């Protein structure tokens, strides 16, 4: 016996589906224009203040043309004056620091004249500060790290000059590339470190605050000349004393123009 099939319900086309897609499209389009508007709406006044500050900080010409100063707002003029005063203070600090470093170099030259006279030392002013390169033969016997008696007198005079300021001092020991192997100094690392430490200990004995001092052993890794000649090896055997110039202080403008 066959069962009667139910008649199929007629399917009606949904003629309103396009409205859902259209509504989604309009929503996305509206969001897109909101974002674009947000990106494009820049505070022109703040942008001008920022532009003037950047130009001043990098030393570029911040003028927009003849007569442009007449169009600067009070905010811009105020901020520009703060930047100018800050730059002037930084320049003055740098000038004073350079003058102090030159004075230290001159005083060290005077106190260590014996080394200079014999060509055993050089003094120079570098980006790091004041640097003294002393030939190791003027301080130590070969293969030793005990400072000779005459050299102790000269270094003691230098310590008096260095004690007059509060700058950090770095003492580096350097050797040539000829290997050393003794019970006391198994390699050039130990010898160079011991020589730097001997100078540091002398400075401490002469009243320099230990916290200002640093001893570094570099062995033969920082030669100033080639090690293929006796003269070059003699130049590489040295102690370098550097009076470190302080890092420039970063200043910030303490007051900001009101919005």
C-alpha positions in Angstrom: 0.0 0.0 0.0 1.5 3.2 -1.1 1.5 6.2 1.3 0.4 9.5 -0.1 3.2 12.1 -0.4 2.7 15.3 1.3 2.5 18.2 -1.1 5.6 20.4 -1.1 5.2 23.8 0.5 5.7 26.5 -2.1 9.1 28.3 -1.5 8.8 32.1 -1.5 11.7 34.1 -2.7 13.1 36.4 0.0 13.2 39.7 -1.8 14.5 41.6 1.3 17.9 39.8 1.7 19.7 42.6 -0.3 18.8 45.0 2.5 20.9 43.1 5.0 24.0 43.2 2.7 23.3 46.8 1.9 23.1 47.7 5.7 26.4 45.9 6.4 28.1 47.8 3.5 26.8 51.2 4.7 28.0 50.4 8.3 31.5 49.5 7.0 31.6 52.6 4.8 30.6 54.8 7.8 33.3 53.3 10.0 35.8 53.8 7.2 35.0 57.5 6.9 35.1 58.0 10.7 38.6 56.5 10.9 39.8 58.6 8.0 38.4 61.7 9.6 40.1 60.9 12.9 43.5 60.5 11.1 43.1 63.7 9.2 42.0 65.9 12.1 45.4 67.1 13.5 45.7 69.9 16.0 47.4 72.5 13.8 48.5 74.6 16.7 50.2 71.7 18.5 51.8 70.7 15.2 53.3 74.2 14.7 54.7 74.1 18.3 56.2 70.7 17.7 57.7 71.8 14.4 59.4 74.8 15.9 60.8 72.7 18.7 62.3 70.1 16.4 63.8 72.7 14.1 65.5 74.4 17.1 66.7 71.2 18.7 68.4 70.1 15.4 69.8 73.5 14.6 67.8 73.9 11.4 66.2 77.0 10.1 62.8 77.2 11.8 61.7 80.3 10.0 58.9 80.0 7.5 59.8 83.0 5.5 60.2 86.7 6.0 57.6 88.2 8.3 56.6 84.8 9.6 57.3 85.8 13.2 54.3 88.0 13.0 52.1 85.0 12.6 53.5 83.0 15.5 51.1 82.4 18.3 52.0 83.2 21.9 52.3 79.4 22.5 54.9 79.1 19.8 56.9 82.1 20.9 56.9 80.9 24.5 57.9 77.4 23.6 60.7 78.7 21.3 62.1 80.8 24.1 62.2 77.8 26.4 64.1 75.8 23.8 66.5 78.6 23.2 67.3 79.0 26.9 67.8 75.2 27.2 70.2 75.1 24.3 72.1 78.1 25.8 72.4 76.3 29.1 73.7 73.1 27.5 76.2 75.0 25.4 77.5 76.8 28.5 77.8 73.5 30.5 79.8 72.0 27.6 82.1 75.0 27.4 82.8 74.9 31.2 83.4 71.1 31.0 85.8 71.5 28.1 87.7 74.2 30.0 88.0 72.0 33.1 89.3 69.2 31.0 91.9 71.5 29.4 93.0 72.6 32.9 93.4 69.0 34.1 95.5 68.2 31.0 97.8 71.2 31.6 98.2 70.4 35.3 99.0 66.8 34.5 101.6 67.9 31.9 103.2 70.1 34.6 103.2 67.4 37.3 104.6 64.6 35.1 107.2 66.7 33.3 109.8 64.0 34.0 108.0 61.5 31.9 107.3 64.0 29.1 110.9 65.1 29.0 112.0 61.6 28.3 109.3 60.9 25.8 107.7 58.3 28.0 104.3 59.8 28.2 101.7 61.6 26.1 98.7 63.6 27.2 95.7 64.2 24.9 92.1 65.4 25.1 89.7 63.0 23.5 85.9 62.6 23.3 86.1 60.4 26.5 88.1 63.0 28.5 91.8 63.5 29.2 94.0 60.5 28.3 97.6 59.8 29.5 99.6 57.1 27.8 102.6 56.1 30.0 105.3 53.7 28.7 105.5 50.7 30.9 109.3 50.9 31.0 108.9 54.2 32.9 106.8 52.4 35.6 107.8 48.8 35.9 110.7 46.4 35.4 110.3 43.9 32.6 107.7 41.3 33.5 106.8 42.9 36.8 103.9 45.0 38.1 105.5 46.7 41.1 105.9 50.4 40.4 109.5 51.7 40.6 110.4 54.1 43.3 111.1 57.1 41.0 107.9 56.5 39.1 105.9 56.4 42.4 107.0 60.0 43.0 105.8 61.2 39.6 102.5 59.3 39.9 102.0 60.7 43.4 102.3 64.3 41.9 99.7 63.3 39.3 97.4 61.9 42.0 97.4 65.3 43.7 96.1 66.9 40.5 93.4 64.2 40.0 92.3 64.5 43.6 91.2 68.1 43.0 88.1 67.0 41.0 85.5 64.3 41.2 85.7 62.8 37.7 85.9 59.1 37.2 89.3 57.6 36.4 89.9 54.5 34.3 93.4 52.8 34.4 94.1 50.3 31.7 97.1 48.0 31.5 98.4 47.0 28.0 101.1 44.6 26.9 102.7 43.5 23.6 102.0 40.1 22.0 105.0 38.3 23.5 103.7 35.6 25.7 104.6 35.5 29.4 104.4 32.5 31.7 105.6 32.9 35.2 104.3 31.5 38.5 103.0 35.0 39.4 101.7 36.0 35.9 100.6 33.0 33.8 99.7 35.2 30.8 99.6 38.8 29.7 96.1 39.1 31.1 97.3 38.8 34.6 100.3 41.1 34.0 98.3 43.9 32.4 95.6 43.6 35.1 98.2 43.7 37.9 99.9 46.8 36.5 96.6 48.7 36.2 95.8 47.6 39.8 99.2 48.8 41.1 98.5 52.3 39.7 95.0 52.3 41.2 96.3 51.3 44.6 98.8 54.1 44.5 96.1 56.6 43.7 94.0 55.4 46.6 97.0 55.7 48.9 97.3 59.3 47.7 93.8 60.2 48.7 91.7 59.5 45.6 88.3 58.1 46.5 88.2 54.4 45.5 84.7 54.7 44.0 86.1 57.0 41.2 88.7 54.4 40.1 88.5 51.4 37.8 91.4 49.0 36.8 91.2 47.2 33.5 93.6 44.6 32.0 93.6 44.5 28.2 96.7 42.3 27.6 97.8 42.7 23.9 94.3 43.3 22.5 94.5 47.1 21.9 97.8 47.8 20.3 98.7 51.3 19.1 101.4 50.1 16.8 102.3 46.8 15.1 104.0 44.2 17.2 106.4 43.2 14.4 109.2 45.6 15.5 110.9 46.2 18.9 109.8 49.9 18.7 106.1 48.9 18.1 106.1 46.4 21.0 107.7 49.0 23.3 104.9 51.5 22.4 102.2 48.8 23.1 103.5 48.1 26.5 101.8 51.0 28.4 99.4 52.1 31.1 96.6 54.4 30.0 95.0 56.7 32.5 91.8 58.4 31.4 90.0 61.1 33.3 86.5 60.5 32.1 84.3 63.5 31.1 80.8 63.2 32.5 78.0 62.2 30.1 75.9 65.2 28.8 72.9 65.7 31.0 69.6 65.4 29.1 67.4 68.4 29.9 63.7 68.7 29.4 61.7 71.8 29.1 60.1 72.0 32.6 57.1 74.0 31.5 54.7 73.4 28.6 52.5 75.9 27.0 48.9 75.5 28.0 46.5 73.9 25.5 
